[in-house]
Amino acid sequence: MKVDLSELFDNPGRAQDFSGEVDLADVKRHGDRLFEGPVRIAGRAQNRAGIVSIGYQADFVLGAVCDRCLTPLSRPQHLEFTHTAVLSLNREDNDEYIVVSDGQLDLAELATADILLELPTSVLCVESCKGLCPVCGANLNEGDCGCDRSQRDPRLDKLRELLDE
């Protein structure tokens, strides 16, 4: 999905709205698809005093499983991003600006990078999720399973001895 910004760079005060969809169906986490449909993008690029600022929002449904209890989740997400676009840089090592030397912004590439960087590293069904019983595997959010979880793993006895010293 390309957005032509070439006219904006030449006309201070001008703005351009854009919208579209980005397909991230190939993005997976632990072998499962993360997105339950296309990502809808809507935004505006505006030239203010010769500087083109890009602001957009991304709306999608995140599909995942809880990292503690493995319950399937489906959560609507709304993210907002802003960037500054330039035609060229004086230095090559500046990450603050998006260089669009030909005036064509690849919005799909930009949105994909932005969204993937904002996704949580850990997904929980609720913040107080109790997870699964390490003995029988029962979901502890649904009630206590009755297992004796006080027994310690004998492989960790040496580590406990070090911690007790």
Backbone torsions as a table, in degrees:
resi	resn	phi	psi	omega
1	MET	NA	107.9	-178.2
2	LYS	-100.5	142.2	175.0
3	VAL	-120.9	125.4	-178.9
4	ASP	-85.6	111.0	-179.1
5	LEU	-104.3	3.6	-173.3
6	SER	-59.2	-38.9	178.9
7	GLU	-69.6	-30.4	-179.8
8	LEU	-66.1	-39.4	-178.5
9	PHE	-63.9	-28.5	-177.8
10	ASP	-89.1	-13.4	-173.7
11	ASN	-128.0	90.9	177.1
12	PRO	-58.8	140.5	180.0
13	GLY	91.0	-9.7	-177.9
14	ARG	-86.4	151.0	179.3
15	ALA	-133.4	156.6	-179.8
16	GLN	-143.1	124.6	176.5
17	ASP	-89.0	151.1	177.2
18	PHE	-146.8	155.9	176.0
19	SER	-158.2	160.9	179.3
20	GLY	170.1	-171.4	179.9
21	GLU	-128.4	146.1	177.2
22	VAL	-121.1	129.8	-179.7
23	ASP	-92.6	112.5	178.1
24	LEU	-114.1	33.3	-177.7
25	ALA	-64.1	-24.0	-179.0
26	ASP	-80.6	-11.7	-178.6
27	VAL	-76.5	125.5	-177.9
28	LYS	-129.3	155.0	175.2
29	ARG	-133.7	122.2	-176.7
30	HIS	54.9	34.0	177.4
31	GLY	84.8	-4.5	-179.7
32	ASP	-107.6	145.6	177.1
33	ARG	-65.3	139.3	-178.9
34	LEU	-91.8	-28.0	-173.3
35	PHE	-112.4	126.8	-178.9
36	GLU	-92.4	45.0	-179.4
37	GLY	140.5	-178.0	-178.5
38	PRO	-72.1	156.5	175.3
39	VAL	-90.3	122.6	179.0
40	ARG	-90.2	128.4	-177.3
41	ILE	-121.3	135.7	175.0
42	ALA	-144.7	136.5	-178.7
43	GLY	-167.1	-168.7	-177.1
44	ARG	-146.9	136.8	172.7
45	ALA	-110.5	135.2	-175.2
46	GLN	-141.7	136.9	176.9
47	ASN	-94.3	113.8	177.3
48	ARG	-117.6	108.5	178.6
49	ALA	57.2	39.1	176.3
50	GLY	88.0	-1.2	178.6
51	ILE	-111.6	125.8	-178.6
52	VAL	-93.3	116.3	176.7
53	SER	-104.3	140.3	-177.7
54	ILE	-120.5	124.6	175.7
55	GLY	-128.3	133.7	178.7
56	TYR	-150.4	162.8	176.5
57	GLN	-122.5	147.4	179.3
58	ALA	-122.8	128.5	178.6
59	ASP	-121.2	131.8	-179.1
60	PHE	-159.4	170.4	176.1
61	VAL	-111.0	119.8	179.7
62	LEU	-86.8	123.8	177.2
63	GLY	-111.4	122.5	-177.3
64	ALA	-154.1	-178.1	172.5
65	VAL	-121.0	147.8	178.8
66	CYS	-62.1	133.3	-178.8
67	ASP	-71.4	-14.8	-179.9
68	ARG	-101.6	-41.6	-173.6
69	CYS	-117.5	-1.3	177.0
70	LEU	64.1	23.7	176.0
71	THR	-77.2	130.8	177.7
72	PRO	-65.1	139.8	-178.0
73	LEU	-126.5	151.2	174.1
74	SER	-141.2	109.3	-174.4
75	ARG	-125.7	126.1	172.8
76	PRO	-69.5	139.2	-178.7
77	GLN	-126.0	144.7	176.1
78	HIS	-134.2	117.0	179.9
79	LEU	-123.1	146.5	178.0
80	GLU	-124.3	140.9	-176.5
81	PHE	-136.4	150.3	173.2
82	THR	-136.0	145.2	180.0
83	HIS	-145.8	162.0	173.6
84	THR	-116.9	128.3	-178.1
85	ALA	-106.4	141.2	177.4
86	VAL	-134.6	159.0	177.2
87	LEU	-79.9	-31.9	178.4
88	SER	-158.6	165.1	179.4
89	LEU	-119.7	148.6	173.2
90	ASN	-74.7	-35.9	177.3
91	ARG	-113.9	152.3	-179.3
92	GLU	-88.1	-17.1	-172.1
93	ASP	-98.9	31.0	-178.5
94	ASN	-104.0	113.0	-178.3
95	ASP	-92.6	1.6	-177.6
96	GLU	-78.1	-19.3	-174.4
97	TYR	-120.1	150.9	174.2
98	ILE	-100.4	122.1	-179.1
99	VAL	-90.0	122.0	176.6
100	VAL	-123.3	76.3	-172.2
101	SER	-60.8	-31.8	179.2
102	ASP	-98.5	4.1	179.6
103	GLY	82.9	-0.1	-178.4
104	GLN	-103.9	115.6	179.0
105	LEU	-95.5	124.3	175.7
106	ASP	-84.5	92.0	-175.5
107	LEU	-67.4	-32.7	179.0
108	ALA	-63.5	-42.6	179.5
109	GLU	-66.9	-44.0	179.4
110	LEU	-63.4	-47.5	-178.7
111	ALA	-65.2	-39.4	178.4
112	THR	-60.4	-47.5	179.6
113	ALA	-63.3	-45.7	-179.5
114	ASP	-60.2	-47.5	-176.0
115	ILE	-66.4	-45.3	-178.2
116	LEU	-64.1	-32.9	177.2
117	LEU	-72.4	-24.2	-178.7
118	GLU	-91.4	-12.3	-178.9
119	LEU	-65.9	143.6	179.9
120	PRO	-68.5	146.8	177.6
121	THR	-77.9	-23.8	179.5
122	SER	-130.8	132.4	-179.6
123	VAL	-116.0	126.0	179.0
124	LEU	-121.0	146.8	178.0
125	CYS	-66.9	-44.4	171.5
126	VAL	-142.8	155.6	-177.4
127	GLU	-60.6	-30.6	-177.9
128	SER	-94.8	23.7	-179.1
129	CYS	-58.1	132.6	-178.1
130	LYS	-90.8	-13.9	176.6
131	GLY	81.4	-157.4	-178.5
132	LEU	-107.1	149.9	175.6
133	CYS	-67.1	128.1	179.9
134	PRO	-69.9	-13.3	-179.4
135	VAL	-91.7	-55.2	-174.3
136	CYS	-108.5	-15.2	179.1
137	GLY	86.0	10.3	179.5
138	ALA	-72.0	148.7	177.3
139	ASN	-74.9	114.0	-175.7
140	LEU	-74.9	-10.7	175.0
141	ASN	-72.6	-23.7	-178.9
142	GLU	-89.1	-5.3	178.9
143	GLY	137.4	165.5	-179.2
144	ASP	-75.0	138.7	-177.3
145	CYS	-89.1	-15.2	178.5
146	GLY	90.2	1.7	179.2
147	CYS	-72.0	150.4	175.7
148	ASP	-86.1	101.5	-178.6
149	ARG	-97.3	9.3	-178.7
150	SER	-81.6	-16.5	178.9
151	GLN	-67.4	137.6	-178.0
152	ARG	-95.6	152.8	177.0
153	ASP	-73.4	119.9	-177.1
154	PRO	-65.1	-19.6	179.6
155	ARG	-69.0	-17.3	-178.1
156	LEU	-100.9	7.4	-178.2
157	ASP	-60.6	-41.9	179.8
158	LYS	-63.4	-37.5	177.7
159	LEU	-66.2	-40.0	177.8
160	ARG	-62.7	-38.9	178.2
161	GLU	-61.0	-40.6	178.5
162	LEU	-65.5	-38.5	-178.6
163	LEU	-72.2	-28.6	-179.3
164	ASP	-75.6	-21.2	-177.3
165	GLU	-72.1	NA	NA
